């Protein structure tokens, strides 16, 4: 099984994935954002199709590596592979989920949702800069996700507005029926 945990920056995807990892024996986390971080820092002389924007999801190689990385981990994990990602562009979401689905017959996609005030509060709590020019990028990306995630196409919605990360993890476990060790 592959569990994609979609949601805006700051909504709690990685925290929930870590809780699920602790609770489900044999599960593993694959965070494709790490590859994106690397690709964005490669020298400009390296030609990457889609490069030149402020979003690594525009880079074709990133989208291919995201699906390939999930497939590789899926071959090694007992169950499930947990994939926290912030998708707001439907075509990229569809491309990657389609490729992931070709590697496993059971792919569940959850979309963690919260309003912008909650997202800003959570981002600030983790030390992110959300004001001025330094915070412009993350706020713009978070706003795009919040707007896009009104569409249920981006995954089974989970309203995290009044839920702790632990409660969200339990909700995902209950919906999937995965056997797990008790959480906190």
HELIX and SHEET records of a PDB file:
HELIX    1   1 UNK A   13  UNK A   23  1                                  11    
HELIX    2   2 UNK A   33  UNK A   40  1                                   8    
HELIX    3   3 UNK A   56  UNK A   58  5                                   3    
HELIX    4   4 UNK A   60  UNK A   76  1                                  17    
HELIX    5   5 UNK A   90  UNK A  101  1                                  12    
HELIX    6   6 UNK A  116  UNK A  125  1                                  10    
HELIX    7   7 UNK A  132  UNK A  148  1                                  17    
HELIX    8   8 UNK A  152  UNK A  154  5                                   3    
HELIX    9   9 UNK A  165  UNK A  176  1                                  12    
SHEET    1   A 5 UNK A  28  UNK A  29  0                                        
SHEET    2   A 5 UNK A  81  UNK A  85  1                                        
SHEET    3   A 5 UNK A   2  UNK A   7  1                                        
SHEET    4   A 5 UNK A 107  UNK A 113  1                                        
SHEET    5   A 5 UNK A 156  UNK A 159  1                                        
END                                                                             
